[in-house]
Amino acid sequence: MNFSGKQLYKLILSGGKNFIEVRSVDLRGTKKSQQLMRKITLIPLTILIVTTLLTYSCNKETTPASTNKQLLIQGKWSLISITLLQSNGPGRFQYTGTPSDYFNFTADSIYSYVEGVNDNVGYKLLSDDSTLVYYTTDIGINISDTAFISTLTSNLLVFHGQNAGGDLGIDSLKR
């Protein structure tokens, strides 16, 4: 088929599985047809622009999340409390932190000062961004354990772990 350049061709998909009907529509000269052509052109263009803006505006994070969590955990944290929930015993014990109690996380170690006692352990934040594996060498014996981060924001860190006896410890820290 040979069509002139002054005609707009409209494709109408209808009917059966592979049925395509092509009809020509002459939209020359009428005011309504010119307005319709503008709308037909502007609507897809507007959708394309909005979609592009939304796609690029939502993709601002350039650093992987695990790196952000690793950086977020580092620094000095004040102790809010340490809670021990005993599995076989009287129940719950809680120590409320004082202004001198703190934890200091570096890239690979945790230095803590709680109730006048210093402690230093190594740690690693696993790729799931919620598991802390910490380890120390005490009296020549390697000791490691696991804690799970339940909250990590720029101002609050809460992690918990369970000892061999089944007791649950929860540490709450703030900046």
MILUMVO-491414 format. One record per residue (C-alpha): residue number from 0; x, y, z. Coordinates in Angstrom, 3 decimals, decimal comma. Layout:
! MILUMVO-491414
<kese><num>NUM</num><east>X</east><north>Y</north><up>Z</up></kese>
...
! end
This chain:
! MILUMVO-491414
<kese><num>0</num><east>0,000</east><north>0,000</north><up>0,000</up></kese>
<kese><num>1</num><east>1,167</east><north>3,494</north><up>-0,778</up></kese>
<kese><num>2</num><east>-0,031</east><north>6,317</north><up>1,500</up></kese>
<kese><num>3</num><east>0,394</east><north>10,066</north><up>1,108</up></kese>
<kese><num>4</num><east>2,399</east><north>12,031</north><up>3,688</up></kese>
<kese><num>5</num><east>-0,624</east><north>14,162</north><up>4,635</up></kese>
<kese><num>6</num><east>-2,588</east><north>11,273</north><up>6,101</up></kese>
<kese><num>7</num><east>-2,370</east><north>9,830</north><up>9,604</up></kese>
<kese><num>8</num><east>-2,717</east><north>6,092</north><up>9,785</up></kese>
<kese><num>9</num><east>-4,319</east><north>4,485</north><up>12,729</up></kese>
<kese><num>10</num><east>-3,750</east><north>0,893</north><up>13,674</up></kese>
<kese><num>11</num><east>-6,675</east><north>-0,832</north><up>15,188</up></kese>
<kese><num>12</num><east>-6,028</east><north>-4,097</north><up>16,940</up></kese>
<kese><num>13</num><east>-9,183</east><north>-6,059</north><up>17,219</up></kese>
<kese><num>14</num><east>-10,816</east><north>-9,385</north><up>16,644</up></kese>
<kese><num>15</num><east>-8,975</east><north>-12,722</north><up>16,629</up></kese>
<kese><num>16</num><east>-5,448</east><north>-13,682</north><up>17,610</up></kese>
<kese><num>17</num><east>-3,551</east><north>-12,385</north><up>14,580</up></kese>
<kese><num>18</num><east>-6,077</east><north>-10,000</north><up>13,092</up></kese>
<kese><num>19</num><east>-4,745</east><north>-6,491</north><up>12,446</up></kese>
<kese><num>20</num><east>-6,785</east><north>-4,006</north><up>10,486</up></kese>
<kese><num>21</num><east>-5,126</east><north>-0,894</north><up>9,089</up></kese>
<kese><num>22</num><east>-7,368</east><north>2,069</north><up>8,367</up></kese>
<kese><num>23</num><east>-6,326</east><north>5,439</north><up>7,098</up></kese>
<kese><num>24</num><east>-7,784</east><north>8,530</north><up>8,656</up></kese>
<kese><num>25</num><east>-7,457</east><north>11,914</north><up>7,019</up></kese>
<kese><num>26</num><east>-6,954</east><north>14,502</north><up>9,744</up></kese>
<kese><num>27</num><east>-5,960</east><north>17,436</north><up>7,546</up></kese>
<kese><num>28</num><east>-7,191</east><north>20,856</north><up>8,246</up></kese>
<kese><num>29</num><east>-9,775</east><north>20,498</north><up>11,008</up></kese>
<kese><num>30</num><east>-9,181</east><north>22,217</north><up>14,319</up></kese>
<kese><num>31</num><east>-10,402</east><north>19,224</north><up>16,300</up></kese>
<kese><num>32</num><east>-8,029</east><north>16,930</north><up>14,448</up></kese>
<kese><num>33</num><east>-5,060</east><north>19,199</north><up>15,165</up></kese>
<kese><num>34</num><east>-5,933</east><north>19,271</north><up>18,877</up></kese>
<kese><num>35</num><east>-6,264</east><north>15,496</north><up>18,863</up></kese>
<kese><num>36</num><east>-2,848</east><north>15,135</north><up>17,218</up></kese>
<kese><num>37</num><east>-1,279</east><north>17,360</north><up>19,894</up></kese>
<kese><num>38</num><east>-2,854</east><north>15,279</north><up>22,663</up></kese>
<kese><num>39</num><east>-1,733</east><north>12,058</north><up>21,019</up></kese>
<kese><num>40</num><east>1,826</east><north>13,427</north><up>20,866</up></kese>
<kese><num>41</num><east>1,934</east><north>15,077</north><up>24,303</up></kese>
<kese><num>42</num><east>0,515</east><north>12,236</north><up>26,411</up></kese>
<kese><num>43</num><east>3,213</east><north>9,636</north><up>25,579</up></kese>
<kese><num>44</num><east>5,908</east><north>12,311</north><up>25,757</up></kese>
<kese><num>45</num><east>4,719</east><north>13,378</north><up>29,227</up></kese>
<kese><num>46</num><east>4,606</east><north>9,762</north><up>30,413</up></kese>
<kese><num>47</num><east>8,156</east><north>9,202</north><up>29,109</up></kese>
<kese><num>48</num><east>9,514</east><north>12,302</north><up>30,879</up></kese>
<kese><num>49</num><east>7,802</east><north>11,486</north><up>34,196</up></kese>
<kese><num>50</num><east>8,982</east><north>7,869</north><up>34,080</up></kese>
<kese><num>51</num><east>12,558</east><north>8,958</north><up>33,348</up></kese>
<kese><num>52</num><east>12,560</east><north>11,477</north><up>36,205</up></kese>
<kese><num>53</num><east>11,145</east><north>8,980</north><up>38,681</up></kese>
<kese><num>54</num><east>13,629</east><north>6,308</north><up>37,660</up></kese>
<kese><num>55</num><east>16,666</east><north>8,523</north><up>38,078</up></kese>
<kese><num>56</num><east>15,471</east><north>10,347</north><up>41,204</up></kese>
<kese><num>57</num><east>14,859</east><north>7,059</north><up>43,047</up></kese>
<kese><num>58</num><east>18,323</east><north>5,716</north><up>42,264</up></kese>
<kese><num>59</num><east>20,496</east><north>8,051</north><up>44,365</up></kese>
<kese><num>60</num><east>22,354</east><north>5,412</north><up>46,409</up></kese>
<kese><num>61</num><east>25,749</east><north>4,816</north><up>44,877</up></kese>
<kese><num>62</num><east>27,377</east><north>2,977</north><up>47,779</up></kese>
<kese><num>63</num><east>26,284</east><north>-0,600</north><up>48,485</up></kese>
<kese><num>64</num><east>24,047</east><north>-0,955</north><up>51,558</up></kese>
<kese><num>65</num><east>26,499</east><north>-3,238</north><up>53,342</up></kese>
<kese><num>66</num><east>29,210</east><north>-0,570</north><up>53,117</up></kese>
<kese><num>67</num><east>26,762</east><north>2,000</north><up>54,500</up></kese>
<kese><num>68</num><east>25,861</east><north>-0,270</north><up>57,438</up></kese>
<kese><num>69</num><east>29,551</east><north>-0,934</north><up>58,121</up></kese>
<kese><num>70</num><east>30,231</east><north>2,790</north><up>58,177</up></kese>
<kese><num>71</num><east>27,065</east><north>3,528</north><up>60,175</up></kese>
<kese><num>72</num><east>28,029</east><north>1,167</north><up>62,994</up></kese>
<kese><num>73</num><east>31,499</east><north>2,697</north><up>63,417</up></kese>
<kese><num>74</num><east>32,118</east><north>5,310</north><up>66,069</up></kese>
<kese><num>75</num><east>31,416</east><north>5,914</north><up>69,717</up></kese>
<kese><num>76</num><east>28,080</east><north>4,828</north><up>71,205</up></kese>
<kese><num>77</num><east>26,785</east><north>5,599</north><up>74,705</up></kese>
<kese><num>78</num><east>25,316</east><north>2,679</north><up>76,592</up></kese>
<kese><num>79</num><east>21,572</east><north>2,930</north><up>77,249</up></kese>
<kese><num>80</num><east>21,193</east><north>-0,489</north><up>78,851</up></kese>
<kese><num>81</num><east>22,221</east><north>-4,118</north><up>78,933</up></kese>
<kese><num>82</num><east>19,358</east><north>-6,524</north><up>79,591</up></kese>
<kese><num>83</num><east>19,744</east><north>-10,200</north><up>80,458</up></kese>
<kese><num>84</num><east>16,718</east><north>-12,454</north><up>80,145</up></kese>
<kese><num>85</num><east>17,447</east><north>-15,741</north><up>81,857</up></kese>
<kese><num>86</num><east>16,002</east><north>-18,923</north><up>80,406</up></kese>
<kese><num>87</num><east>16,342</east><north>-20,929</north><up>83,653</up></kese>
<kese><num>88</num><east>16,358</east><north>-18,564</north><up>86,562</up></kese>
<kese><num>89</num><east>14,768</east><north>-15,631</north><up>88,285</up></kese>
<kese><num>90</num><east>14,061</east><north>-13,781</north><up>85,051</up></kese>
<kese><num>91</num><east>15,294</east><north>-10,379</north><up>84,005</up></kese>
<kese><num>92</num><east>18,300</east><north>-8,298</north><up>84,985</up></kese>
<kese><num>93</num><east>18,978</east><north>-4,857</north><up>83,580</up></kese>
<kese><num>94</num><east>21,946</east><north>-2,553</north><up>83,856</up></kese>
<kese><num>95</num><east>21,272</east><north>1,071</north><up>82,924</up></kese>
<kese><num>96</num><east>24,302</east><north>2,801</north><up>81,428</up></kese>
<kese><num>97</num><east>26,006</east><north>5,770</north><up>83,051</up></kese>
<kese><num>98</num><east>27,517</east><north>8,740</north><up>81,178</up></kese>
<kese><num>99</num><east>30,971</east><north>7,093</north><up>81,345</up></kese>
<kese><num>100</num><east>29,816</east><north>3,766</north><up>79,792</up></kese>
<kese><num>101</num><east>30,364</east><north>3,426</north><up>76,049</up></kese>
<kese><num>102</num><east>31,192</east><north>1,176</north><up>73,124</up></kese>
<kese><num>103</num><east>33,542</east><north>2,308</north><up>70,365</up></kese>
<kese><num>104</num><east>33,279</east><north>0,434</north><up>67,045</up></kese>
<kese><num>105</num><east>36,161</east><north>0,686</north><up>64,585</up></kese>
<kese><num>106</num><east>36,338</east><north>-1,072</north><up>61,217</up></kese>
<kese><num>107</num><east>37,182</east><north>-4,400</north><up>62,880</up></kese>
<kese><num>108</num><east>37,099</east><north>-4,097</north><up>66,674</up></kese>
<kese><num>109</num><east>34,847</east><north>-3,064</north><up>69,542</up></kese>
<kese><num>110</num><east>36,298</east><north>-1,328</north><up>72,568</up></kese>
<kese><num>111</num><east>33,886</east><north>-1,118</north><up>75,479</up></kese>
<kese><num>112</num><east>34,019</east><north>0,530</north><up>78,858</up></kese>
<kese><num>113</num><east>31,161</east><north>-0,565</north><up>81,113</up></kese>
<kese><num>114</num><east>31,040</east><north>-0,231</north><up>84,899</up></kese>
<kese><num>115</num><east>34,727</east><north>0,653</north><up>84,957</up></kese>
<kese><num>116</num><east>35,757</east><north>-2,496</north><up>83,047</up></kese>
<kese><num>117</num><east>37,559</east><north>-2,281</north><up>79,700</up></kese>
<kese><num>118</num><east>37,059</east><north>-4,918</north><up>77,025</up></kese>
<kese><num>119</num><east>38,307</east><north>-5,157</north><up>73,477</up></kese>
<kese><num>120</num><east>37,060</east><north>-7,701</north><up>70,938</up></kese>
<kese><num>121</num><east>37,304</east><north>-8,086</north><up>67,198</up></kese>
<kese><num>122</num><east>34,150</east><north>-8,240</north><up>65,109</up></kese>
<kese><num>123</num><east>32,912</east><north>-8,670</north><up>61,590</up></kese>
<kese><num>124</num><east>29,581</east><north>-7,490</north><up>60,170</up></kese>
<kese><num>125</num><east>28,378</east><north>-10,230</north><up>57,822</up></kese>
<kese><num>126</num><east>26,974</east><north>-9,509</north><up>54,365</up></kese>
<kese><num>127</num><east>23,371</east><north>-9,768</north><up>55,618</up></kese>
<kese><num>128</num><east>24,043</east><north>-6,476</north><up>57,497</up></kese>
<kese><num>129</num><east>22,439</east><north>-7,803</north><up>60,672</up></kese>
<kese><num>130</num><east>24,845</east><north>-10,445</north><up>61,997</up></kese>
<kese><num>131</num><east>27,855</east><north>-9,473</north><up>64,103</up></kese>
<kese><num>132</num><east>30,439</east><north>-12,160</north><up>64,703</up></kese>
<kese><num>133</num><east>32,763</east><north>-11,105</north><up>67,498</up></kese>
<kese><num>134</num><east>35,831</east><north>-12,876</north><up>68,789</up></kese>
<kese><num>135</num><east>38,616</east><north>-12,544</north><up>71,325</up></kese>
<kese><num>136</num><east>41,585</east><north>-14,465</north><up>72,584</up></kese>
<kese><num>137</num><east>41,266</east><north>-14,852</north><up>76,317</up></kese>
<kese><num>138</num><east>43,960</east><north>-16,760</north><up>78,244</up></kese>
<kese><num>139</num><east>45,200</east><north>-18,214</north><up>74,973</up></kese>
<kese><num>140</num><east>41,767</east><north>-19,569</north><up>74,002</up></kese>
<kese><num>141</num><east>39,923</east><north>-18,263</north><up>70,933</up></kese>
<kese><num>142</num><east>36,360</east><north>-17,368</north><up>71,812</up></kese>
<kese><num>143</num><east>33,764</east><north>-16,265</north><up>69,272</up></kese>
<kese><num>144</num><east>30,060</east><north>-15,574</north><up>69,439</up></kese>
<kese><num>145</num><east>27,295</east><north>-14,088</north><up>67,359</up></kese>
<kese><num>146</num><east>24,972</east><north>-11,160</north><up>67,915</up></kese>
<kese><num>147</num><east>22,105</east><north>-9,983</north><up>65,733</up></kese>
<kese><num>148</num><east>21,356</east><north>-6,338</north><up>65,031</up></kese>
<kese><num>149</num><east>17,669</east><north>-5,562</north><up>65,436</up></kese>
<kese><num>150</num><east>17,982</east><north>-1,763</north><up>65,025</up></kese>
<kese><num>151</num><east>20,710</east><north>0,314</north><up>63,388</up></kese>
<kese><num>152</num><east>20,146</east><north>3,988</north><up>62,650</up></kese>
<kese><num>153</num><east>22,485</east><north>6,958</north><up>62,906</up></kese>
<kese><num>154</num><east>21,363</east><north>7,419</north><up>66,543</up></kese>
<kese><num>155</num><east>20,338</east><north>3,970</north><up>67,815</up></kese>
<kese><num>156</num><east>21,968</east><north>0,522</north><up>67,814</up></kese>
<kese><num>157</num><east>20,259</east><north>-2,479</north><up>69,414</up></kese>
<kese><num>158</num><east>21,732</east><north>-5,959</north><up>69,174</up></kese>
<kese><num>159</num><east>21,057</east><north>-9,235</north><up>70,937</up></kese>
<kese><num>160</num><east>22,646</east><north>-12,630</north><up>71,379</up></kese>
<kese><num>161</num><east>22,109</east><north>-15,852</north><up>73,252</up></kese>
<kese><num>162</num><east>24,704</east><north>-17,592</north><up>75,394</up></kese>
<kese><num>163</num><east>25,248</east><north>-21,363</north><up>75,663</up></kese>
<kese><num>164</num><east>22,903</east><north>-21,515</north><up>78,667</up></kese>
<kese><num>165</num><east>20,044</east><north>-20,039</north><up>76,635</up></kese>
<kese><num>166</num><east>20,109</east><north>-16,626</north><up>78,309</up></kese>
<kese><num>167</num><east>19,299</east><north>-13,727</north><up>75,983</up></kese>
<kese><num>168</num><east>21,333</east><north>-10,521</north><up>76,220</up></kese>
<kese><num>169</num><east>20,155</east><north>-7,261</north><up>74,662</up></kese>
<kese><num>170</num><east>22,457</east><north>-4,243</north><up>74,368</up></kese>
<kese><num>171</num><east>20,974</east><north>-0,832</north><up>73,541</up></kese>
<kese><num>172</num><east>23,289</east><north>2,005</north><up>72,499</up></kese>
<kese><num>173</num><east>22,778</east><north>5,606</north><up>71,372</up></kese>
<kese><num>174</num><east>24,866</east><north>8,427</north><up>69,940</up></kese>
! end
